[in-house]
Amino acid sequence: LVMAVSEEERHKGMLRTRDAHSFRRADRYLAAFPRIRAIQGGLMDRAKIASWPIVDLSMVKSDTDRIKHLMDVAWNDHQTR
């Protein structure tokens, strides 16, 4: 499972919000934002090749519900083998 954020501005906003809950400042991540986006792109490419599910946090209403659903599907698939 890969979690991603396709919308750049939303991704930046999430990094800024994270600043309130971490000892690491958001400006550190925002300065490296192009590299973070490139890494995310690489992870998404590999996920597609490996048929791993990608949860785009920009596109889902509830990320936790989507992840729970994907885990249930994987568990059920595993049980039927």
mmCIF file as gemmi writes it, N, C-alpha and C atoms, coordinates in Angstrom:
data_model
loop_
_atom_site.group_PDB
_atom_site.id
_atom_site.type_symbol
_atom_site.label_atom_id
_atom_site.label_alt_id
_atom_site.label_comp_id
_atom_site.label_asym_id
_atom_site.label_entity_id
_atom_site.label_seq_id
_atom_site.pdbx_PDB_ins_code
_atom_site.Cartn_x
_atom_site.Cartn_y
_atom_site.Cartn_z
_atom_site.occupancy
_atom_site.B_iso_or_equiv
_atom_site.pdbx_formal_charge
_atom_site.auth_seq_id
_atom_site.auth_asym_id
_atom_site.pdbx_PDB_model_num
ATOM 1 N N . LEU Axp A 1 ? 0.849 -1.178 0 1 0 ? 1 A 1
ATOM 2 C CA . LEU Axp A 1 ? 0 0 0 1 0 ? 1 A 1
ATOM 3 C C . LEU Axp A 1 ? 0.887 1.231 0 1 0 ? 1 A 1
ATOM 4 N N . VAL Axp A 2 ? 0.61 2.152 -0.906 1 0 ? 2 A 1
ATOM 5 C CA . VAL Axp A 2 ? 1.349 3.411 -0.971 1 0 ? 2 A 1
ATOM 6 C C . VAL Axp A 2 ? 0.355 4.547 -0.781 1 0 ? 2 A 1
ATOM 7 N N . MET Axp A 3 ? 0.671 5.437 0.127 1 0 ? 3 A 1
ATOM 8 C CA . MET Axp A 3 ? -0.139 6.639 0.312 1 0 ? 3 A 1
ATOM 9 C C . MET Axp A 3 ? 0.557 7.777 -0.42 1 0 ? 3 A 1
ATOM 10 N N . ALA Axp A 4 ? -0.224 8.553 -1.183 1 0 ? 4 A 1
ATOM 11 C CA . ALA Axp A 4 ? 0.344 9.633 -1.978 1 0 ? 4 A 1
ATOM 12 C C . ALA Axp A 4 ? -0.592 10.833 -1.946 1 0 ? 4 A 1
ATOM 13 N N . VAL Axp A 5 ? -0.072 11.969 -2.368 1 0 ? 5 A 1
ATOM 14 C CA . VAL Axp A 5 ? -0.871 13.19 -2.473 1 0 ? 5 A 1
ATOM 15 C C . VAL Axp A 5 ? -0.593 13.78 -3.851 1 0 ? 5 A 1
ATOM 16 N N . SER Axp A 6 ? -1.563 13.676 -4.752 1 0 ? 6 A 1
ATOM 17 C CA . SER Axp A 6 ? -1.335 14.144 -6.12 1 0 ? 6 A 1
ATOM 18 C C . SER Axp A 6 ? -1.358 15.669 -6.227 1 0 ? 6 A 1
ATOM 19 N N . GLU Axp A 7 ? -2.156 16.328 -5.42 1 0 ? 7 A 1
ATOM 20 C CA . GLU Axp A 7 ? -2.266 17.784 -5.484 1 0 ? 7 A 1
ATOM 21 C C . GLU Axp A 7 ? -1.123 18.423 -4.689 1 0 ? 7 A 1
ATOM 22 N N . GLU Axp A 8 ? -0.258 19.147 -5.402 1 0 ? 8 A 1
ATOM 23 C CA . GLU Axp A 8 ? 0.93 19.713 -4.764 1 0 ? 8 A 1
ATOM 24 C C . GLU Axp A 8 ? 0.594 20.664 -3.621 1 0 ? 8 A 1
ATOM 25 N N . GLU Axp A 9 ? -0.387 21.528 -3.816 1 0 ? 9 A 1
ATOM 26 C CA . GLU Axp A 9 ? -0.717 22.496 -2.757 1 0 ? 9 A 1
ATOM 27 C C . GLU Axp A 9 ? -1.263 21.798 -1.513 1 0 ? 9 A 1
ATOM 28 N N . ARG Axp A 10 ? -2.047 20.768 -1.724 1 0 ? 10 A 1
ATOM 29 C CA . ARG Axp A 10 ? -2.545 20.001 -0.571 1 0 ? 10 A 1
ATOM 30 C C . ARG Axp A 10 ? -1.382 19.315 0.142 1 0 ? 10 A 1
ATOM 31 N N . HIS Axp A 11 ? -0.437 18.801 -0.627 1 0 ? 11 A 1
ATOM 32 C CA . HIS Axp A 11 ? 0.735 18.149 -0.054 1 0 ? 11 A 1
ATOM 33 C C . HIS Axp A 11 ? 1.526 19.152 0.798 1 0 ? 11 A 1
ATOM 34 N N . LYS Axp A 12 ? 1.737 20.35 0.274 1 0 ? 12 A 1
ATOM 35 C CA . LYS Axp A 12 ? 2.438 21.389 1.041 1 0 ? 12 A 1
ATOM 36 C C . LYS Axp A 12 ? 1.659 21.731 2.306 1 0 ? 12 A 1
ATOM 37 N N . GLY Axp A 13 ? 0.346 21.826 2.189 1 0 ? 13 A 1
ATOM 38 C CA . GLY Axp A 13 ? -0.49 22.119 3.357 1 0 ? 13 A 1
ATOM 39 C C . GLY Axp A 13 ? -0.375 21.046 4.424 1 0 ? 13 A 1
ATOM 40 N N . MET Axp A 14 ? -0.303 19.801 3.995 1 0 ? 14 A 1
ATOM 41 C CA . MET Axp A 14 ? -0.152 18.705 4.957 1 0 ? 14 A 1
ATOM 42 C C . MET Axp A 14 ? 1.192 18.797 5.675 1 0 ? 14 A 1
ATOM 43 N N . LEU Axp A 15 ? 2.228 19.186 4.952 1 0 ? 15 A 1
ATOM 44 C CA . LEU Axp A 15 ? 3.542 19.351 5.581 1 0 ? 15 A 1
ATOM 45 C C . LEU Axp A 15 ? 3.52 20.495 6.592 1 0 ? 15 A 1
ATOM 46 N N . ARG Axp A 16 ? 2.814 21.568 6.24 1 0 ? 16 A 1
ATOM 47 C CA . ARG Axp A 16 ? 2.71 22.698 7.178 1 0 ? 16 A 1
ATOM 48 C C . ARG Axp A 16 ? 1.929 22.293 8.427 1 0 ? 16 A 1
ATOM 49 N N . THR Axp A 17 ? 0.861 21.544 8.254 1 0 ? 17 A 1
ATOM 50 C CA . THR Axp A 17 ? 0.052 21.087 9.385 1 0 ? 17 A 1
ATOM 51 C C . THR Axp A 17 ? 0.85 20.146 10.272 1 0 ? 17 A 1
ATOM 52 N N . ARG Axp A 18 ? 1.674 19.314 9.656 1 0 ? 18 A 1
ATOM 53 C CA . ARG Axp A 18 ? 2.511 18.368 10.396 1 0 ? 18 A 1
ATOM 54 C C . ARG Axp A 18 ? 3.441 19.104 11.36 1 0 ? 18 A 1
ATOM 55 N N . ASP Axp A 19 ? 3.837 20.314 10.985 1 0 ? 19 A 1
ATOM 56 C CA . ASP Axp A 19 ? 4.742 21.126 11.8 1 0 ? 19 A 1
ATOM 57 C C . ASP Axp A 19 ? 4.215 21.288 13.222 1 0 ? 19 A 1
ATOM 58 N N . ALA Axp A 20 ? 2.911 21.374 13.377 1 0 ? 20 A 1
ATOM 59 C CA . ALA Axp A 20 ? 2.31 21.572 14.702 1 0 ? 20 A 1
ATOM 60 C C . ALA Axp A 20 ? 2.424 20.335 15.583 1 0 ? 20 A 1
ATOM 61 N N . HIS Axp A 21 ? 2.647 19.177 14.972 1 0 ? 21 A 1
ATOM 62 C CA . HIS Axp A 21 ? 2.665 17.917 15.717 1 0 ? 21 A 1
ATOM 63 C C . HIS Axp A 21 ? 4.038 17.253 15.736 1 0 ? 21 A 1
ATOM 64 N N . SER Axp A 22 ? 5.07 17.996 15.364 1 0 ? 22 A 1
ATOM 65 C CA . SER Axp A 22 ? 6.398 17.397 15.258 1 0 ? 22 A 1
ATOM 66 C C . SER Axp A 22 ? 7.457 18.396 15.702 1 0 ? 22 A 1
ATOM 67 N N . PHE Axp A 23 ? 8.58 17.875 16.118 1 0 ? 23 A 1
ATOM 68 C CA . PHE Axp A 23 ? 9.683 18.758 16.478 1 0 ? 23 A 1
ATOM 69 C C . PHE Axp A 23 ? 10.421 19.252 15.233 1 0 ? 23 A 1
ATOM 70 N N . ARG Axp A 24 ? 10.143 18.656 14.081 1 0 ? 24 A 1
ATOM 71 C CA . ARG Axp A 24 ? 10.772 19.085 12.833 1 0 ? 24 A 1
ATOM 72 C C . ARG Axp A 24 ? 9.92 20.161 12.183 1 0 ? 24 A 1
ATOM 73 N N . ARG Axp A 25 ? 10.569 21.205 11.76 1 0 ? 25 A 1
ATOM 74 C CA . ARG Axp A 25 ? 9.844 22.329 11.171 1 0 ? 25 A 1
ATOM 75 C C . ARG Axp A 25 ? 9.482 22.05 9.711 1 0 ? 25 A 1
ATOM 76 N N . ALA Axp A 26 ? 8.343 22.592 9.308 1 0 ? 26 A 1
ATOM 77 C CA . ALA Axp A 26 ? 7.843 22.368 7.952 1 0 ? 26 A 1
ATOM 78 C C . ALA Axp A 26 ? 8.77 22.954 6.897 1 0 ? 26 A 1
ATOM 79 N N . ASP Axp A 27 ? 9.452 24.054 7.215 1 0 ? 27 A 1
ATOM 80 C CA . ASP Axp A 27 ? 10.3 24.682 6.203 1 0 ? 27 A 1
ATOM 81 C C . ASP Axp A 27 ? 11.41 23.744 5.721 1 0 ? 27 A 1
ATOM 82 N N . ARG Axp A 28 ? 11.826 22.848 6.588 1 0 ? 28 A 1
ATOM 83 C CA . ARG Axp A 28 ? 12.833 21.849 6.202 1 0 ? 28 A 1
ATOM 84 C C . ARG Axp A 28 ? 12.299 20.97 5.064 1 0 ? 28 A 1
ATOM 85 N N . TYR Axp A 29 ? 11.062 20.544 5.186 1 0 ? 29 A 1
ATOM 86 C CA . TYR Axp A 29 ? 10.45 19.693 4.169 1 0 ? 29 A 1
ATOM 87 C C . TYR Axp A 29 ? 10.065 20.492 2.923 1 0 ? 29 A 1
ATOM 88 N N . LEU Axp A 30 ? 9.584 21.698 3.125 1 0 ? 30 A 1
ATOM 89 C CA . LEU Axp A 30 ? 9.194 22.519 1.981 1 0 ? 30 A 1
ATOM 90 C C . LEU Axp A 30 ? 10.406 22.884 1.13 1 0 ? 30 A 1
ATOM 91 N N . ALA Axp A 31 ? 11.564 23.053 1.767 1 0 ? 31 A 1
ATOM 92 C CA . ALA Axp A 31 ? 12.793 23.332 1.013 1 0 ? 31 A 1
ATOM 93 C C . ALA Axp A 31 ? 13.176 22.142 0.136 1 0 ? 31 A 1
ATOM 94 N N . ALA Axp A 32 ? 12.832 20.949 0.578 1 0 ? 32 A 1
ATOM 95 C CA . ALA Axp A 32 ? 13.151 19.724 -0.17 1 0 ? 32 A 1
ATOM 96 C C . ALA Axp A 32 ? 11.942 19.209 -0.953 1 0 ? 32 A 1
ATOM 97 N N . PHE Axp A 33 ? 10.929 20.042 -1.119 1 0 ? 33 A 1
ATOM 98 C CA . PHE Axp A 33 ? 9.675 19.595 -1.715 1 0 ? 33 A 1
ATOM 99 C C . PHE Axp A 33 ? 9.839 18.969 -3.107 1 0 ? 33 A 1
ATOM 100 N N . PRO Axp A 34 ? 10.625 19.552 -4.001 1 0 ? 34 A 1
ATOM 101 C CA . PRO Axp A 34 ? 10.79 18.901 -5.315 1 0 ? 34 A 1
ATOM 102 C C . PRO Axp A 34 ? 11.346 17.479 -5.191 1 0 ? 34 A 1
ATOM 103 N N . ARG Axp A 35 ? 12.262 17.277 -4.279 1 0 ? 35 A 1
ATOM 104 C CA . ARG Axp A 35 ? 12.831 15.934 -4.082 1 0 ? 35 A 1
ATOM 105 C C . ARG Axp A 35 ? 11.78 14.989 -3.49 1 0 ? 35 A 1
ATOM 106 N N . ILE Axp A 36 ? 10.994 15.488 -2.538 1 0 ? 36 A 1
ATOM 107 C CA . ILE Axp A 36 ? 9.924 14.682 -1.939 1 0 ? 36 A 1
ATOM 108 C C . ILE Axp A 36 ? 8.937 14.248 -3.02 1 0 ? 36 A 1
ATOM 109 N N . ARG Axp A 37 ? 8.58 15.173 -3.913 1 0 ? 37 A 1
ATOM 110 C CA . ARG Axp A 37 ? 7.647 14.848 -4.994 1 0 ? 37 A 1
ATOM 111 C C . ARG Axp A 37 ? 8.248 13.814 -5.955 1 0 ? 37 A 1
ATOM 112 N N . ALA Axp A 38 ? 9.541 13.94 -6.225 1 0 ? 38 A 1
ATOM 113 C CA . ALA Axp A 38 ? 10.205 12.975 -7.111 1 0 ? 38 A 1
ATOM 114 C C . ALA Axp A 38 ? 10.223 11.588 -6.476 1 0 ? 38 A 1
ATOM 115 N N . ILE Axp A 39 ? 10.496 11.527 -5.179 1 0 ? 39 A 1
ATOM 116 C CA . ILE Axp A 39 ? 10.49 10.239 -4.472 1 0 ? 39 A 1
ATOM 117 C C . ILE Axp A 39 ? 9.093 9.637 -4.506 1 0 ? 39 A 1
ATOM 118 N N . GLN Axp A 40 ? 8.082 10.472 -4.241 1 0 ? 40 A 1
ATOM 119 C CA . GLN Axp A 40 ? 6.701 9.988 -4.285 1 0 ? 40 A 1
ATOM 120 C C . GLN Axp A 40 ? 6.371 9.449 -5.677 1 0 ? 40 A 1
ATOM 121 N N . GLY Axp A 41 ? 6.794 10.161 -6.71 1 0 ? 41 A 1
ATOM 122 C CA . GLY Axp A 41 ? 6.546 9.699 -8.076 1 0 ? 41 A 1
ATOM 123 C C . GLY Axp A 41 ? 7.184 8.344 -8.343 1 0 ? 41 A 1
ATOM 124 N N . GLY Axp A 42 ? 8.406 8.169 -7.863 1 0 ? 42 A 1
ATOM 125 C CA . GLY Axp A 42 ? 9.087 6.884 -8.021 1 0 ? 42 A 1
ATOM 126 C C . GLY Axp A 42 ? 8.38 5.766 -7.288 1 0 ? 42 A 1
ATOM 127 N N . LEU Axp A 43 ? 7.912 6.063 -6.077 1 0 ? 43 A 1
ATOM 128 C CA . LEU Axp A 43 ? 7.172 5.058 -5.307 1 0 ? 43 A 1
ATOM 129 C C . LEU Axp A 43 ? 5.871 4.675 -6.008 1 0 ? 43 A 1
ATOM 130 N N . MET Axp A 44 ? 5.198 5.669 -6.575 1 0 ? 44 A 1
ATOM 131 C CA . MET Axp A 44 ? 3.95 5.383 -7.281 1 0 ? 44 A 1
ATOM 132 C C . MET Axp A 44 ? 4.208 4.537 -8.531 1 0 ? 44 A 1
ATOM 133 N N . ASP Axp A 45 ? 5.288 4.831 -9.25 1 0 ? 45 A 1
ATOM 134 C CA . ASP Axp A 45 ? 5.637 4.026 -10.427 1 0 ? 45 A 1
ATOM 135 C C . ASP Axp A 45 ? 5.884 2.577 -10.029 1 0 ? 45 A 1
ATOM 136 N N . ARG Axp A 46 ? 6.639 2.38 -8.97 1 0 ? 46 A 1
ATOM 137 C CA . ARG Axp A 46 ? 6.931 1.015 -8.51 1 0 ? 46 A 1
ATOM 138 C C . ARG Axp A 46 ? 5.671 0.315 -8.014 1 0 ? 46 A 1
ATOM 139 N N . ALA Axp A 47 ? 4.799 1.072 -7.351 1 0 ? 47 A 1
ATOM 140 C CA . ALA Axp A 47 ? 3.551 0.491 -6.859 1 0 ? 47 A 1
ATOM 141 C C . ALA Axp A 47 ? 2.695 -0.008 -8.023 1 0 ? 47 A 1
ATOM 142 N N . LYS Axp A 48 ? 2.645 0.769 -9.092 1 0 ? 48 A 1
ATOM 143 C CA . LYS Axp A 48 ? 1.861 0.354 -10.263 1 0 ? 48 A 1
ATOM 144 C C . LYS Axp A 48 ? 2.429 -0.928 -10.872 1 0 ? 48 A 1
ATOM 145 N N . ILE Axp A 49 ? 3.752 -0.995 -10.981 1 0 ? 49 A 1
ATOM 146 C CA . ILE Axp A 49 ? 4.397 -2.187 -11.542 1 0 ? 49 A 1
ATOM 147 C C . ILE Axp A 49 ? 4.106 -3.415 -10.681 1 0 ? 49 A 1
ATOM 148 N N . ALA Axp A 50 ? 4.133 -3.226 -9.356 1 0 ? 50 A 1
ATOM 149 C CA . ALA Axp A 50 ? 3.937 -4.342 -8.421 1 0 ? 50 A 1
ATOM 150 C C . ALA Axp A 50 ? 2.466 -4.609 -8.108 1 0 ? 50 A 1
ATOM 151 N N . SER Axp A 51 ? 1.568 -3.83 -8.7 1 0 ? 51 A 1
ATOM 152 C CA . SER Axp A 51 ? 0.122 -3.94 -8.447 1 0 ? 51 A 1
ATOM 153 C C . SER Axp A 51 ? -0.23 -3.687 -6.982 1 0 ? 51 A 1
ATOM 154 N N . TRP Axp A 52 ? 0.502 -2.766 -6.366 1 0 ? 52 A 1
ATOM 155 C CA . TRP Axp A 52 ? 0.167 -2.363 -4.997 1 0 ? 52 A 1
ATOM 156 C C . TRP Axp A 52 ? -0.9 -1.281 -5.065 1 0 ? 52 A 1
ATOM 157 N N . PRO Axp A 53 ? -1.823 -1.28 -4.12 1 0 ? 53 A 1
ATOM 158 C CA . PRO Axp A 53 ? -2.821 -0.209 -4.112 1 0 ? 53 A 1
ATOM 159 C C . PRO Axp A 53 ? -2.182 1.133 -3.759 1 0 ? 53 A 1
ATOM 160 N N . ILE Axp A 54 ? -2.682 2.184 -4.402 1 0 ? 54 A 1
ATOM 161 C CA . ILE Axp A 54 ? -2.241 3.549 -4.108 1 0 ? 54 A 1
ATOM 162 C C . ILE Axp A 54 ? -3.445 4.3 -3.569 1 0 ? 54 A 1
ATOM 163 N N . VAL Axp A 55 ? -3.298 4.874 -2.389 1 0 ? 55 A 1
ATOM 164 C CA . VAL Axp A 55 ? -4.345 5.709 -1.809 1 0 ? 55 A 1
ATOM 165 C C . VAL Axp A 55 ? -3.899 7.155 -1.983 1 0 ? 55 A 1
ATOM 166 N N . ASP Axp A 56 ? -4.593 7.872 -2.857 1 0 ? 56 A 1
ATOM 167 C CA . ASP Axp A 56 ? -4.279 9.279 -3.094 1 0 ? 56 A 1
ATOM 168 C C . ASP Axp A 56 ? -5.094 10.105 -2.109 1 0 ? 56 A 1
ATOM 169 N N . LEU Axp A 57 ? -4.415 10.704 -1.163 1 0 ? 57 A 1
ATOM 170 C CA . LEU Axp A 57 ? -5.091 11.451 -0.108 1 0 ? 57 A 1
ATOM 171 C C . LEU Axp A 57 ? -5.809 12.683 -0.64 1 0 ? 57 A 1
ATOM 172 N N . SER Axp A 58 ? -5.499 13.091 -1.881 1 0 ? 58 A 1
ATOM 173 C CA . SER Axp A 58 ? -6.199 14.207 -2.507 1 0 ? 58 A 1
ATOM 174 C C . SER Axp A 58 ? -7.556 13.781 -3.043 1 0 ? 58 A 1
ATOM 175 N N . MET Axp A 59 ? -7.741 12.481 -3.245 1 0 ? 59 A 1
ATOM 176 C CA . MET Axp A 59 ? -8.921 11.989 -3.951 1 0 ? 59 A 1
ATOM 177 C C . MET Axp A 59 ? -9.928 11.247 -3.081 1 0 ? 59 A 1
ATOM 178 N N . VAL Axp A 60 ? -9.56 10.906 -1.865 1 0 ? 60 A 1
ATOM 179 C CA . VAL Axp A 60 ? -10.474 10.127 -1.034 1 0 ? 60 A 1
ATOM 180 C C . VAL Axp A 60 ? -11.066 10.996 0.063 1 0 ? 60 A 1
ATOM 181 N N . LYS Axp A 61 ? -12.297 10.689 0.402 1 0 ? 61 A 1
ATOM 182 C CA . LYS Axp A 61 ? -12.968 11.441 1.461 1 0 ? 61 A 1
ATOM 183 C C . LYS Axp A 61 ? -12.403 11.059 2.82 1 0 ? 61 A 1
ATOM 184 N N . SER Axp A 62 ? -12.216 9.774 3.031 1 0 ? 62 A 1
ATOM 185 C CA . SER Axp A 62 ? -11.673 9.288 4.295 1 0 ? 62 A 1
ATOM 186 C C . SER Axp A 62 ? -10.527 8.327 4.001 1 0 ? 62 A 1
ATOM 187 N N . ASP Axp A 63 ? -9.32 8.794 4.239 1 0 ? 63 A 1
ATOM 188 C CA . ASP Axp A 63 ? -8.164 7.942 3.95 1 0 ? 63 A 1
ATOM 189 C C . ASP Axp A 63 ? -8.158 6.689 4.814 1 0 ? 63 A 1
ATOM 190 N N . THR Axp A 64 ? -8.55 6.807 6.068 1 0 ? 64 A 1
ATOM 191 C CA . THR Axp A 64 ? -8.53 5.629 6.94 1 0 ? 64 A 1
ATOM 192 C C . THR Axp A 64 ? -9.572 4.604 6.501 1 0 ? 64 A 1
ATOM 193 N N . ASP Axp A 65 ? -10.753 5.061 6.087 1 0 ? 65 A 1
ATOM 194 C CA . ASP Axp A 65 ? -11.771 4.122 5.595 1 0 ? 65 A 1
ATOM 195 C C . ASP Axp A 65 ? -11.29 3.414 4.334 1 0 ? 65 A 1
ATOM 196 N N . ARG Axp A 66 ? -10.644 4.143 3.444 1 0 ? 66 A 1
ATOM 197 C CA . ARG Axp A 66 ? -10.139 3.547 2.202 1 0 ? 66 A 1
ATOM 198 C C . ARG Axp A 66 ? -9.067 2.504 2.51 1 0 ? 66 A 1
ATOM 199 N N . ILE Axp A 67 ? -8.171 2.822 3.431 1 0 ? 67 A 1
ATOM 200 C CA . ILE Axp A 67 ? -7.105 1.883 3.795 1 0 ? 67 A 1
ATOM 201 C C . ILE Axp A 67 ? -7.694 0.647 4.463 1 0 ? 67 A 1
ATOM 202 N N . LYS Axp A 68 ? -8.655 0.838 5.369 1 0 ? 68 A 1
ATOM 203 C CA . LYS Axp A 68 ? -9.31 -0.312 6.007 1 0 ? 68 A 1
ATOM 204 C C . LYS Axp A 68 ? -9.958 -1.21 4.96 1 0 ? 68 A 1
ATOM 205 N N . HIS Axp A 69 ? -10.625 -0.597 3.986 1 0 ? 69 A 1
ATOM 206 C CA . HIS Axp A 69 ? -11.27 -1.368 2.918 1 0 ? 69 A 1
ATOM 207 C C . HIS Axp A 69 ? -10.232 -2.18 2.138 1 0 ? 69 A 1
ATOM 208 N N . LEU Axp A 70 ? -9.133 -1.547 1.753 1 0 ? 70 A 1
ATOM 209 C CA . LEU Axp A 70 ? -8.098 -2.254 0.996 1 0 ? 70 A 1
ATOM 210 C C . LEU Axp A 70 ? -7.49 -3.39 1.805 1 0 ? 70 A 1
ATOM 211 N N . MET Axp A 71 ? -7.314 -3.178 3.099 1 0 ? 71 A 1
ATOM 212 C CA . MET Axp A 71 ? -6.772 -4.237 3.95 1 0 ? 71 A 1
ATOM 213 C C . MET Axp A 71 ? -7.765 -5.392 4.086 1 0 ? 71 A 1
ATOM 214 N N . ASP Axp A 72 ? -9.054 -5.065 4.201 1 0 ? 72 A 1
ATOM 215 C CA . ASP Axp A 72 ? -10.081 -6.115 4.247 1 0 ? 72 A 1
ATOM 216 C C . ASP Axp A 72 ? -10.08 -6.937 2.961 1 0 ? 72 A 1
ATOM 217 N N . VAL Axp A 73 ? -9.995 -6.258 1.821 1 0 ? 73 A 1
ATOM 218 C CA . VAL Axp A 73 ? -9.969 -6.954 0.534 1 0 ? 73 A 1
ATOM 219 C C . VAL Axp A 73 ? -8.752 -7.873 0.459 1 0 ? 73 A 1
ATOM 220 N N . ALA Axp A 74 ? -7.59 -7.366 0.865 1 0 ? 74 A 1
ATOM 221 C CA . ALA Axp A 74 ? -6.366 -8.184 0.833 1 0 ? 74 A 1
ATOM 222 C C . ALA Axp A 74 ? -6.484 -9.375 1.776 1 0 ? 74 A 1
ATOM 223 N N . TRP Axp A 75 ? -7.055 -9.15 2.956 1 0 ? 75 A 1
ATOM 224 C CA . TRP Axp A 75 ? -7.223 -10.244 3.925 1 0 ? 75 A 1
ATOM 225 C C . TRP Axp A 75 ? -8.159 -11.315 3.367 1 0 ? 75 A 1
ATOM 226 N N . ASN Axp A 76 ? -9.282 -10.874 2.818 1 0 ? 76 A 1
ATOM 227 C CA . ASN Axp A 76 ? -10.24 -11.826 2.252 1 0 ? 76 A 1
ATOM 228 C C . ASN Axp A 76 ? -9.622 -12.598 1.09 1 0 ? 76 A 1
ATOM 229 N N . ASP Axp A 77 ? -8.855 -11.916 0.263 1 0 ? 77 A 1
ATOM 230 C CA . ASP Axp A 77 ? -8.181 -12.579 -0.85 1 0 ? 77 A 1
ATOM 231 C C . ASP Axp A 77 ? -7.19 -13.617 -0.327 1 0 ? 77 A 1
ATOM 232 N N . HIS Axp A 78 ? -6.481 -13.281 0.71 1 0 ? 78 A 1
ATOM 233 C CA . HIS Axp A 78 ? -5.507 -14.199 1.31 1 0 ? 78 A 1
ATOM 234 C C . HIS Axp A 78 ? -6.208 -15.432 1.901 1 0 ? 78 A 1
ATOM 235 N N . GLN Axp A 79 ? -7.353 -15.233 2.524 1 0 ? 79 A 1
ATOM 236 C CA . GLN Axp A 79 ? -8.082 -16.332 3.162 1 0 ? 79 A 1
ATOM 237 C C . GLN Axp A 79 ? -8.652 -17.319 2.15 1 0 ? 79 A 1
ATOM 238 N N . THR Axp A 80 ? -8.953 -16.845 0.944 1 0 ? 80 A 1
ATOM 239 C CA . THR Axp A 80 ? -9.563 -17.723 -0.057 1 0 ? 80 A 1
ATOM 240 C C . THR Axp A 80 ? -8.528 -18.498 -0.867 1 0 ? 80 A 1
ATOM 241 N N . ARG Axp A 81 ? -7.271 -18.255 -0.633 1 0 ? 81 A 1
ATOM 242 C CA . ARG Axp A 81 ? -6.216 -18.978 -1.38 1 0 ? 81 A 1
ATOM 243 C C . ARG Axp A 81 ? -5.976 -20.335 -0.814 1 0 ? 81 A 1
